[in-house]
Amino acid sequence: MNIKKYLKSFRLRTLPLSTSGIIMGTFLSMSYGIFDITIFIFALLTTNSLQILSDLANEYGDTQKGTDNNKRIGPKRGLQAGEITKKELIHLIYIFIVLSIILGIILIFVSFDNLMNASSIIMLTFGAASIFAAIKYTVGRNAYGYKGLGDLFVLLFFGLLATMGSFFIMSSQIEMAVLLPAFSIGLFSMGVLNMNNMRDIENDKICGKITIPVKIGEKNGKIYQTLIIGLGVICTIIFSIIRNSNIWGYLFLITTPIFIIHLINVWKFHGREYDSQLKVVSIATFIFAILVAIGQNI
């Protein structure tokens, strides 16, 4: 199998964002005195498998609906570029569905030593919902990404489920304060999606893909970006205050200049220029999660 030709469809640049919630939840659990390297590794593998599945299904759905066309500004994906066939893409989707199921089951078994207790059943249900959400973003007649619901699902799955879920499978407990940094990761993830949607706003309008920017317009999309990024930082500040963190607990504020420069650019940029900001917010979120992890464990 020639892996290189599939890399455009795997969209590897999305993986730092998908792992941020796992890093956040896992190392917050460590700050409460609980950590298991095996659980952490399988959580990362499961999340990245789900992310690649989502990217593949997204490509398939957008191609079927005609949204992936020559007018789309973003980078060409494998199918659009003619590097893979529709049949190959479908096979890859099935492979990553199976891989996500296997990795998820192993993760839950390693975490709870039993697949039939209440905790395992809850997490298996969330796992099944994650696979369903990954596929239904753009695939099918009622794809939620075409109805302006993509941001909500990103908040739920990239932020709340990834962070709270990884904290729970590591510690077998729920800590309500962890909701705050979970919201931070979710809000930053919404920011990445918003940049993607602002970049493609004109093509999405033509193709009937109703995203938040399509609904509220480009200027309000910039305001929306400013609010969600700002609120994302504030949520973790409140978390550090609640935990009576020492100065190291605010280490994540080192990323503030990155987010400020990003927002300055958002207000200056238009169209294709937004594409560069997807990577900026994704990497900044990854660094943010790492700095929270370090700061809360010093």
HUVENGI-V871304 format. One record per residue. N is the residue number from 1. RES is the residue in one letter. PHI is phi in degrees with one decimal (* if undefined). Layout:
((N	RES	PHI) (N	RES	PHI))
//
This chain:
((1	M	*) (2	N	-86.9) (3	I	-64.0) (4	K	-55.9) (5	K	-72.3) (6	Y	-94.2) (7	L	-62.9) (8	K	-61.3) (9	S	-75.6) (10	F	-70.0) (11	R	51.0) (12	L	-61.1) (13	R	-68.7) (14	T	-83.6) (15	L	-68.6) (16	P	-57.1) (17	L	-67.3) (18	S	-67.7) (19	T	-86.4) (20	S	-61.9) (21	G	-64.9) (22	I	-66.4) (23	I	-61.6) (24	M	-60.5) (25	G	-64.6) (26	T	-64.1) (27	F	-82.3) (28	L	-69.9) (29	S	-61.1) (30	M	-59.8) (31	S	-66.7) (32	Y	-92.3) (33	G	96.0) (34	I	-131.2) (35	F	-155.9) (36	D	-139.9) (37	I	-63.8) (38	T	-64.9) (39	I	-61.7) (40	F	-61.2) (41	I	-62.4) (42	F	-69.8) (43	A	-65.7) (44	L	-63.7) (45	L	-62.4) (46	T	-64.5) (47	T	-63.8) (48	N	-67.6) (49	S	-63.8) (50	L	-64.5) (51	Q	-65.6) (52	I	-65.5) (53	L	-58.4) (54	S	-61.1) (55	D	-64.9) (56	L	-65.7) (57	A	-65.8) (58	N	-61.6) (59	E	-63.0) (60	Y	-63.0) (61	G	-64.5) (62	D	-66.1) (63	T	-68.1) (64	Q	-61.1) (65	K	-90.0) (66	G	81.7) (67	T	-75.5) (68	D	-80.8) (69	N	-136.0) (70	N	-68.8) (71	K	-88.0) (72	R	-67.2) (73	I	-80.8) (74	G	-61.4) (75	P	-57.9) (76	K	-67.9) (77	R	-88.4) (78	G	-58.5) (79	L	-69.0) (80	Q	-64.6) (81	A	-79.3) (82	G	77.7) (83	E	-86.8) (84	I	-134.1) (85	T	-97.9) (86	K	-59.6) (87	K	-63.1) (88	E	-63.7) (89	L	-63.3) (90	I	-62.7) (91	H	-60.6) (92	L	-63.0) (93	I	-60.0) (94	Y	-63.7) (95	I	-60.7) (96	F	-78.3) (97	I	-64.4) (98	V	-63.1) (99	L	-61.8) (100	S	-63.9) (101	I	-64.2) (102	I	-62.3) (103	L	-63.6) (104	G	-64.5) (105	I	-65.1) (106	I	-60.7) (107	L	-57.0) (108	I	-68.2) (109	F	-65.1) (110	V	-62.9) (111	S	-74.7) (112	F	-117.7) (113	D	61.0) (114	N	-166.5) (115	L	-91.7) (116	M	-113.9) (117	N	-83.1) (118	A	-61.3) (119	S	-62.9) (120	S	-64.8) (121	I	-63.8) (122	I	-60.3) (123	M	-70.7) (124	L	-63.6) (125	T	-64.3) (126	F	-64.0) (127	G	-63.6) (128	A	-63.1) (129	A	-64.6) (130	S	-65.0) (131	I	-65.1) (132	F	-60.9) (133	A	-65.8) (134	A	-61.2) (135	I	-81.6) (136	K	-80.4) (137	Y	-58.9) (138	T	-128.3) (139	V	-91.9) (140	G	95.6) (141	R	-68.1) (142	N	-109.9) (143	A	-59.2) (144	Y	-70.2) (145	G	-68.0) (146	Y	-94.9) (147	K	-121.0) (148	G	76.1) (149	L	-104.7) (150	G	-58.8) (151	D	-61.9) (152	L	-61.3) (153	F	-69.3) (154	V	-63.5) (155	L	-58.9) (156	L	-68.5) (157	F	-89.8) (158	F	-75.9) (159	G	-96.6) (160	L	-68.0) (161	L	-69.2) (162	A	-61.5) (163	T	-78.3) (164	M	-66.7) (165	G	-65.3) (166	S	-67.9) (167	F	-63.1) (168	F	-69.6) (169	I	-69.3) (170	M	-81.8) (171	S	-108.8) (172	S	59.4) (173	Q	-145.8) (174	I	-112.3) (175	E	-118.9) (176	M	-60.2) (177	A	-62.5) (178	V	-67.2) (179	L	-56.7) (180	L	-66.1) (181	P	-66.3) (182	A	-63.7) (183	F	-64.3) (184	S	-58.1) (185	I	-62.6) (186	G	-63.5) (187	L	-68.0) (188	F	-63.3) (189	S	-64.8) (190	M	-60.4) (191	G	-63.7) (192	V	-64.2) (193	L	-62.3) (194	N	-63.9) (195	M	-62.8) (196	N	-59.5) (197	N	-74.2) (198	M	-69.8) (199	R	-59.5) (200	D	-102.9) (201	I	-57.1) (202	E	-69.2) (203	N	-66.6) (204	D	-63.6) (205	K	-59.3) (206	I	-63.4) (207	C	-89.5) (208	G	78.3) (209	K	-90.4) (210	I	-88.7) (211	T	-98.4) (212	I	-58.7) (213	P	-59.4) (214	V	-62.5) (215	K	-70.0) (216	I	-105.8) (217	G	91.7) (218	E	-66.0) (219	K	-61.2) (220	N	-68.1) (221	G	-63.7) (222	K	-67.7) (223	I	-62.6) (224	Y	-57.2) (225	Q	-62.0) (226	T	-61.7) (227	L	-66.7) (228	I	-72.0) (229	I	-68.8) (230	G	-61.4) (231	L	-65.6) (232	G	-60.3) (233	V	-68.1) (234	I	-61.5) (235	C	-58.2) (236	T	-76.4) (237	I	-60.8) (238	I	-61.7) (239	F	-59.4) (240	S	-65.2) (241	I	-66.4) (242	I	-59.3) (243	R	-83.3) (244	N	52.4) (245	S	-66.9) (246	N	-76.6) (247	I	-59.0) (248	W	-67.1) (249	G	-67.3) (250	Y	-108.9) (251	L	-58.2) (252	F	-60.5) (253	L	-66.5) (254	I	-58.8) (255	T	-78.3) (256	T	-55.2) (257	P	-59.7) (258	I	-63.2) (259	F	-67.1) (260	I	-64.9) (261	I	-60.5) (262	H	-57.3) (263	L	-68.0) (264	I	-60.2) (265	N	-65.9) (266	V	-56.8) (267	W	-73.9) (268	K	-93.0) (269	F	-84.6) (270	H	-156.4) (271	G	58.5) (272	R	-57.5) (273	E	-62.8) (274	Y	-64.0) (275	D	-58.6) (276	S	-63.7) (277	Q	-79.8) (278	L	-60.4) (279	K	-66.4) (280	V	-59.8) (281	V	-68.5) (282	S	-61.6) (283	I	-67.6) (284	A	-62.0) (285	T	-63.9) (286	F	-61.4) (287	I	-64.9) (288	F	-55.4) (289	A	-62.8) (290	I	-63.4) (291	L	-68.1) (292	V	-63.3) (293	A	-58.6) (294	I	-67.7) (295	G	-61.6) (296	Q	-79.9) (297	N	-114.6) (298	I	-96.4))
//
